[in-house]
Amino acid sequence: MSGQGKALRGTPRTWWDDLRGPGAPAPAALAFLVVSIAMYLMVRGLTRPSMVDLRVYRIEGAAVAAHADLYGPLPTPHGLAATYPPFAALLFTGLILPPYEALRIAVIALNIVLLLAVAALSCRLVGVDGRRRATVVATATALGIWAEPVFTTFRYGQINLALLALVLWDFTRPPDARTRGIGIGLAAGLKVTPAIFIAYLLLTRRFRAAAVSAATFAATVAIGLAALPDASRHFWTELLFDTDRVGRPENAANQSIQGLVVRMSHTRDFAHVWLLLVAVAAVAGMACAVFAYRRLGDRWGLPAVAVTGLIAAPIAWTHHWVWCVPFAVLLWADARRWLAAAAIFWTFAVWAVPHASSLELDFAPWQIALSAWYVLFGVGFLVLVAHLAHRAGPTAPGTPTPARTEAPAPVGPA
């Protein structure tokens, strides 16, 4: 039986339990983790990253505390605008309490812990055997620090790993847990885009979890409306649909279909084409995810939803692709011959091209290719998911769906 199956049938376990037992990490893996963290801290000390998004969060929290216009002009670095829901801004008020230097250190430490949690939850989702789980978690964390999406999340002080951990936590809990779905609802309340996982729950007929997610999300909206009524009305009726507020679509760091097509067409004037491509990608991606869920469980269905949301979003910055950690763990466990494809997240190739508004619309073909690696990975990943689900064949009559009981056996040539 897989590790996930044991966890679901026995005493409820946490990601920390998965890391601690039943055996400790191999000494080499533990040493690798310690050295990796030490090297990262040394690099941080030498480069002094800006943590620009953390500074924006802190300014948003200060605006809320001062009863200022949250979505008006704020003294943010580079003139960055507030783009998160009012509920998130309310939580950001806690960031104004500690001195900034202490806050920076705390956020660095928290993100390392969150990465450790993400690695453990990824192993649990995939069903990595309990005897080697701690070693895999330590290794995945040590390597994950140097993945471009994770490294950039650390560099900016972003909340991506927290959102990812909430989603993974929900999908690795026992299926009969009454509060299953609350993590997805909270993640959606913080950044809206995780709401795609509520649609996935509905399409896979897990109506109670979908209802809990939707109710939690609605509660975050209600809290924001009660505390910040004007800002809430402005955000949910106008700003939610203003993608220009988030950033330039042609930015080479935008790893979505829209970003790729803008760079390829050398113009932003293609709204109808983009909408058609996004509609096709969203429908095909969700269909692929549901198909994978029915034959292989959430271990393949959930990452397929994540990829769909990323490539179909108007803006998907490179640091949004922190799902690269679950992707890599999944490929290692189930389809190892394709693991090399995940190496693109460790190349930093997307930063080998200019990131300037005066240049990105005039990229040469080779520059367009370098700025499209994550999108190409996403499309290829969905093709792989569909292929493996098709090869797995339909579930035998009377057999429970794998994701509802335990993780299925590996389907790849690992």
RAQUI-V220087 format. One record per residue. OMEGA is omega as a letter, one per 30 degrees, with the letter a starting at -180 (* if undefined). Layout:
[[OMEGA] [OMEGA]]
//
This chain:
[[a] [l] [a] [a] [l] [a] [a] [a] [a] [l] [a] [a] [l] [l] [l] [l] [l] [a] [a] [a] [g] [l] [l] [l] [l] [a] [a] [l] [l] [l] [l] [l] [a] [l] [a] [l] [l] [l] [l] [l] [l] [l] [l] [a] [a] [a] [a] [a] [a] [a] [a] [a] [l] [l] [l] [l] [a] [l] [l] [l] [l] [l] [l] [a] [a] [a] [l] [l] [a] [a] [l] [l] [l] [a] [a] [l] [l] [l] [a] [a] [l] [a] [a] [l] [l] [l] [l] [a] [l] [l] [a] [l] [l] [a] [a] [a] [a] [l] [a] [a] [l] [l] [l] [a] [l] [a] [l] [l] [a] [a] [l] [l] [l] [l] [l] [l] [l] [l] [l] [a] [l] [l] [l] [l] [a] [a] [l] [a] [a] [a] [a] [a] [a] [l] [l] [l] [l] [a] [a] [l] [a] [l] [a] [l] [a] [l] [a] [l] [l] [l] [l] [l] [l] [a] [a] [a] [a] [a] [a] [a] [l] [l] [l] [a] [l] [a] [a] [l] [a] [a] [l] [l] [l] [a] [a] [l] [a] [a] [l] [a] [a] [l] [l] [l] [l] [l] [l] [l] [l] [a] [l] [a] [l] [l] [l] [l] [l] [l] [l] [l] [l] [a] [l] [l] [l] [a] [a] [l] [l] [l] [l] [l] [a] [l] [l] [l] [l] [l] [l] [l] [a] [l] [l] [a] [a] [a] [a] [a] [a] [l] [a] [l] [l] [a] [a] [a] [a] [a] [a] [a] [a] [a] [l] [a] [a] [l] [a] [a] [a] [a] [a] [l] [l] [a] [l] [l] [l] [a] [a] [a] [l] [a] [l] [a] [l] [l] [l] [a] [l] [a] [a] [l] [a] [a] [l] [a] [l] [l] [l] [a] [a] [a] [a] [a] [l] [l] [l] [a] [l] [l] [l] [l] [a] [a] [a] [l] [a] [a] [l] [a] [a] [l] [l] [l] [a] [l] [l] [l] [a] [a] [a] [a] [l] [l] [l] [a] [a] [a] [l] [a] [l] [l] [l] [l] [l] [l] [a] [l] [l] [l] [l] [a] [a] [a] [a] [a] [l] [a] [a] [l] [a] [a] [l] [a] [l] [a] [a] [a] [a] [l] [l] [l] [a] [l] [a] [a] [a] [a] [a] [l] [l] [a] [l] [a] [a] [l] [l] [l] [l] [a] [a] [a] [a] [l] [l] [l] [a] [l] [l] [l] [l] [l] [l] [l] [l] [a] [a] [l] [l] [a] [a] [l] [a] [l] [a] [l] [l] [l] [l] [l] [a] [a] [a] [l] [a] [l] [l] [l] [l] [a] [a] [a] [a] [*]]
//
